[in-house]
């Protein structure tokens, strides 16, 4: 982990680095559904920063599209519902 609980997987998803993301998710012990201090997952980072290729890679790697994330209102929504 690095500052504010943001993992390398989250950074790759946020910045659209699909190849790096694929290498990271194949590494032994990598958890794709970790959350940062704000409750965001790598899946949410890929959605919010418009990287559908990373979204797909994360789902293929086992990320939970129905995993609940926090939004501004404090509600917990599924990541894919949040993306709409």
C-alpha positions as CSV (number, residue, x, y, z in Angstrom):
1,X,0.0,0.0,0.0
2,X,1.0,3.6,-0.5
3,X,-0.4,6.8,0.8
4,X,-4.1,7.1,1.7
5,X,-4.5,3.3,1.3
6,X,-4.2,3.4,-2.5
7,X,-2.8,0.2,-3.8
8,X,-0.8,-0.4,-7.0
9,X,-3.8,-2.1,-8.5
10,X,-5.9,1.1,-7.8
11,X,-3.2,3.3,-9.4
12,X,-3.0,1.2,-12.5
13,X,-6.8,1.2,-12.9
14,X,-7.0,5.0,-12.2
15,X,-4.3,5.8,-14.8
16,X,-5.5,3.3,-17.5
17,X,-2.4,1.1,-17.4
18,X,-4.1,-2.1,-18.5
19,X,-0.9,-4.1,-19.0
20,X,0.4,-3.2,-15.6
21,X,-3.0,-4.0,-14.1
22,X,-3.0,-7.5,-15.7
23,X,0.5,-8.2,-14.3
24,X,-0.5,-7.0,-10.9
25,X,-3.7,-9.0,-10.7
26,X,-1.9,-12.2,-11.8
27,X,0.6,-11.8,-8.9
28,X,0.1,-14.2,-6.1
29,X,-2.0,-12.8,-3.3
30,X,-3.2,-9.7,-5.1
31,X,-6.6,-8.6,-3.9
32,X,-8.6,-6.8,-6.4
33,X,-11.4,-5.6,-4.1
34,X,-9.4,-3.7,-1.5
35,X,-10.7,-0.3,-0.6
36,X,-8.9,3.0,0.0
37,X,-9.7,5.2,3.0
38,X,-12.6,6.7,1.1
39,X,-14.1,3.3,0.3
40,X,-13.1,3.3,-3.3
41,X,-12.0,0.1,-5.1
42,X,-9.8,-0.3,-8.2
43,X,-13.1,-1.0,-10.1
44,X,-14.4,2.4,-9.1
45,X,-11.2,4.1,-10.1
46,X,-11.4,2.5,-13.6
47,X,-15.0,3.7,-13.9
48,X,-14.5,7.2,-12.7
49,X,-11.5,7.7,-14.9
50,X,-13.1,6.2,-18.0
51,X,-10.9,3.2,-18.5
52,X,-13.2,0.4,-19.7
53,X,-10.3,-1.9,-20.6
54,X,-9.2,-1.8,-16.9
55,X,-12.8,-2.4,-15.8
56,X,-12.9,-5.5,-17.9
57,X,-9.5,-6.7,-16.7
58,X,-10.6,-6.3,-13.1
59,X,-13.9,-8.2,-13.6
60,X,-12.1,-11.0,-15.4
61,X,-9.6,-11.1,-12.4
62,X,-12.6,-11.5,-10.0
63,X,-13.4,-8.0,-8.9
64,X,-17.0,-7.8,-7.6
65,X,-19.1,-5.5,-9.8
66,X,-21.8,-5.6,-7.1
67,X,-19.3,-4.7,-4.3
68,X,-20.6,-1.7,-2.3
69,X,-18.7,1.5,-2.5
70,X,-19.4,4.8,-0.8
71,X,-20.5,7.8,-2.9
72,X,-20.7,11.5,-1.9
73,X,-24.1,11.2,-0.2
74,X,-22.7,8.4,2.0
75,X,-24.9,5.8,0.4
76,X,-23.4,2.4,-0.5
77,X,-23.9,1.5,-4.2
78,X,-22.7,-1.2,-6.4
79,X,-19.7,0.0,-8.5
80,X,-21.5,-0.6,-11.8
81,X,-24.6,1.1,-10.6
82,X,-22.5,4.0,-9.5
83,X,-21.1,4.3,-13.0
84,X,-24.4,5.1,-14.6
